[in-house]
């Protein structure tokens, strides 16, 4: 289910909005520069009620097993949320990302 989108603004910052029945937040992505290959690609920051940015998650770059296409995957969490949002971000032809939510499946 598509719950938002992220676009690069004129300053080169990826910004967007996530909206569900219980959540409405403006988000920004900050690139993580790390030599560690297991480090996230982006930190996710949300605009708080006092107009301050708060880190609420991280996105890791993964690749599809079928197509090899890169996408971002991670979760957004905050004490105000009932449960973390598991999200994937898929790059579009115009360079923006669609944010897709999925309920985690339990392992057997």
C-alpha positions, -999 to +999 in steps of 0.1 A: +000+000+000+014+034-011+015+057+019+037+086+006+063+099-017+098+115-014+112+140-039+145+158-042+141+195-037+161+223-053+187+221-026+193+184-033+175+172-001+150+144-003+118+154+014+083+140+014+052+131+033+038+099+048+001+098+055-021+070+070-053+071+091-031+075+122+000+091+110+007+123+090+044+134+089+068+154+068+101+135+064+135+142+051+163+118+043+199+125+053+226+105+035+248+084+058+285+084+048+301+053+063+328+028+051+307+001+068+288-018+040+261-027+066+254+009+074+221+025+064+220+045+032+198+073+048+186+084+082+149+093+082+140+126+100+105+138+108+094+174+113+082+177+149+054+199+163+080+225+173+093+226+138+124+207+148+138+176+129+138+143+149+155+111+137+128+084+135+144+057+114+169+045+088+167+031+053+190+005+039+197-001+002+187-036-009+184-052-043+156-073-057+164-110-061+145-112-093+155-080-112+186-067-093+168-033-090+179-013-059+153-001-034+153+013+001+140-006+031+137+002+068+114+013+095+101+044+111+095+044+148+087+069+175+072+065+210+040+082+197+034+053+172+016+022+183+040+001+163+069+008+139+061+014+103+079-011+080+085+008+048+101+003+014+109+031-010+109+024-048+126+048-071+105+062-099+115+073-134+115+110-123+140+103-094+113+104-067+105+075-044+071+059-036+069+049+000+051+016+005+040+002+038+039-035+046+029-054+077+057-077+089+051-114+085+059-137+114+085-163+109+076-199+116 
